[in-house]
């Protein structure tokens, strides 16, 4: 059952990511590309959860899960908010960081032997430096960018920013529930993705923000 929930969350999130990519192709708004990549990373994390719950965790599954959920999602969400607010430097910075994150996820050594279907705790598998420290920094800065810009501009984009804040809150709660297993985390990923997507898409009818 847990594997099915995680697989469903991965499909939903991937579908939303693909829709944002299609919107980017039509409008060429850079924030849509960043947000599409963020939800794509979230989908990767959910797919890894499904893999681990169904077949047991191994190095590849955990690396994919940590790359998508631990290193990339929040940072790319933050870059999308910065781009929407006219901070064009956020695009190249996000691209450089994504390369760094992929390198870390692929190369960092894992402690111990992964096995079983229970979601591993990052502190039991990864040393603090560099993977966990960089993930903490990226999540903190990415979340700060999303929340800060949403609060500052909420009068101009009340519906979209409220939904973005709700999505961030659900994602944070889901991360806190990770210790309860995939059955608690997977629904939170799906709900957070839906809220974030709605916050990204609905405000488009009202026009873009000026820097």
C-alpha positions in Angstrom: 0.0 0.0 0.0 2.8 2.4 0.8 4.5 1.8 -2.5 1.2 2.5 -4.3 0.7 5.8 -2.4 4.3 6.9 -3.3 3.9 5.8 -6.9 0.6 7.8 -7.2 2.3 10.8 -5.6 5.1 10.5 -8.2 2.7 10.4 -11.1 0.7 13.4 -9.9 3.8 15.5 -9.3 5.4 14.5 -12.6 2.2 15.4 -14.4 2.1 18.8 -12.8 5.8 19.3 -13.6 5.1 18.4 -17.3 2.3 20.9 -17.4 4.5 23.7 -16.1 7.1 22.8 -18.7 4.5 23.0 -21.4 3.5 26.5 -20.2 7.1 27.5 -20.2 7.5 26.5 -23.9 4.5 28.7 -24.8 5.4 31.7 -22.6 9.1 31.5 -22.0 8.7 32.7 -18.5 11.8 31.5 -16.7 10.1 31.0 -13.3 7.9 28.3 -14.9 11.0 26.4 -16.0 12.4 26.6 -12.4 9.1 25.5 -10.9 8.8 22.6 -13.4 12.3 21.4 -12.4 11.3 21.7 -8.7 8.3 19.6 -9.1 10.3 17.2 -11.3 12.7 16.8 -8.4 9.8 16.2 -6.0 8.5 13.5 -8.4 11.9 11.9 -8.4 11.9 11.8 -4.6 8.4 10.2 -4.6 9.4 7.7 -7.2 12.4 6.7 -5.0 10.0 6.3 -2.1 7.9 3.9 -4.2 11.0 2.0 -5.2 12.2 1.7 -1.6 8.8 0.7 -0.3 8.3 -1.9 -3.0 11.7 -3.5 -3.5 13.7 -2.4 -0.5 16.2 0.5 -0.1 19.6 0.4 -1.8 22.2 3.0 -2.6 20.7 4.1 -5.9 17.2 4.6 -4.4 18.4 6.6 -1.5 20.6 8.8 -3.6 17.7 9.5 -5.9 15.4 10.3 -2.9 18.0 12.6 -1.3 18.8 14.4 -4.5 15.2 15.1 -5.3 13.7 15.8 -1.9 16.7 16.8 0.1 18.9 18.8 -2.2 16.9 20.2 -5.1 13.2 20.8 -4.5 13.2 23.7 -2.1 16.2 25.4 -3.8 14.5 25.3 -7.2 11.2 26.5 -5.7 13.1 29.5 -4.3 14.8 30.2 -7.5 11.4 30.3 -9.3 10.0 32.8 -6.8 13.1 35.0 -7.3 12.7 34.8 -11.1 9.1 35.7 -10.8 10.1 38.7 -8.8 12.6 39.8 -11.5 15.8 38.5 -10.1 17.3 37.1 -13.3 20.6 36.0 -11.6 18.6 33.3 -9.8 18.4 31.2 -13.0 22.2 30.7 -13.6 22.7 30.3 -9.9 20.1 27.5 -9.8 21.7 25.8 -12.7 25.1 25.8 -11.1 23.6 24.6 -7.8 21.7 21.8 -9.5 25.0 20.5 -11.0 26.6 20.6 -7.6 23.7 18.8 -6.0 23.8 16.0 -8.6 27.5 15.6 -8.1 27.1 15.4 -4.3 24.2 12.9 -4.6 26.2 10.7 -6.9 29.6 10.8 -5.3 29.1 11.2 -1.5 29.8 8.0 0.4 27.0 6.3 2.3 27.5 4.9 5.8 26.3 1.4 6.4 24.4 -1.0 4.2 20.9 0.0 3.1 18.2 -2.7 3.2 14.6 -3.2 4.1 11.6 -1.1 3.2 11.7 1.4 6.1 12.7 4.9 5.0 16.3 5.5 6.1 17.1 8.5 8.2 19.6 10.9 6.5 21.7 11.3 9.7 22.1 7.5 9.8 23.4 7.3 6.2 25.1 10.6 5.4 27.9 12.5 7.2 27.1 16.1 8.0 29.5 17.5 5.4 28.9 17.9 2.6 25.5 16.4 1.8 23.5 17.2 4.9 25.0 20.6 5.5 24.4 21.7 1.9 20.9 20.3 1.9 20.1 22.2 5.1 21.4 25.4 3.6 19.6 25.0 0.3 16.3 24.1 2.0 16.6 27.0 4.3 17.5 29.6 1.7 15.0 28.2 -0.8 12.1 28.2 1.7 13.1 31.7 2.8 12.9 33.0 -0.8 9.5 31.4 -1.4 8.0 32.6 1.9 9.7 36.0 2.0 8.6 37.0 -1.6 5.1 35.5 -1.0 4.6 37.6 2.1 6.0 40.8 0.6 3.9 40.6 -2.5 0.8 38.9 -1.0 -1.4 42.0 -1.7 -0.6 41.8 -5.4 -1.0 38.1 -5.6 -3.2 37.1 -2.7 -4.6 33.8 -4.0 -1.3 32.5 -5.6 0.9 33.4 -2.7 -1.5 32.0 -0.1 -1.5 28.7 -2.0 2.3 28.7 -2.3 2.6 29.3 1.5 0.2 26.5 2.1 2.2 24.2 -0.2 5.4 25.0 1.6 3.7 24.4 5.0 2.4 21.0 3.9 5.8 20.0 2.5 7.4 20.9 5.8 4.9 18.9 7.7 5.4 16.0 5.4 9.2 16.1 6.0 8.5 16.0 9.7 6.3 13.0 9.2 9.0 11.1 7.3 9.8 9.2 10.5 6.3 7.7 10.4 7.1 6.1 7.0 6.2 6.3 3.4 2.5 6.0 4.1 2.6 9.4 5.8 5.1 11.2 3.6 3.7 10.2 0.1 0.2 11.9 0.6 1.9 15.0 1.9 4.1 15.2 -1.3 1.0 14.9 -3.5 -0.9 17.5 -1.6 2.0 19.9 -1.4 2.6 19.5 -5.1 -1.0 20.3 -5.9 -1.0 23.4 -3.7 2.3 24.6 -5.1 1.2 24.1 -8.7 -2.0 26.0 -8.1 -0.1 28.8 -6.5 2.2 28.9 -9.5 -0.5 28.8 -12.2 -3.5 30.7 -10.9 -1.7 34.1 -10.6 -0.7 34.0 -14.2 -4.1 35.4 -15.2 -3.3 38.6 -13.3 0.0 39.3 -15.1 3.6 39.2 -14.0 5.2 41.0 -11.2 7.5 43.8 -11.8 10.9 43.7 -10.1 
